């Protein structure tokens, strides 16, 4: 079991606190456990949205089509790749 030494403090109005307490009692959790579970669910949802891209079927097909074709180096790109860089890799 992980050691939980960190604390969060939240100021809340009486009506909001009573509503949270009532909901926590309904699911047989302490107020702290209820709030922590709810906050973690919201955080997971927010972070999942940040880490994924949602495409329409047409956009997904266009991406798949582009990935299935080999890249072609045109003259401008070949020239740019042949120029000396202005920076050095650290490796």
Buried (B, 14 or more C-beta within 10 A) or exposed (E): EEEEEEEEEEEEEEEEEEEBEEBBEEEEBEEEEBBBEBEEEEEEEEEEEEEEEEEEEEEEEEEEEEEEEEEEEEEEEEEEEEEEEEEEEEE
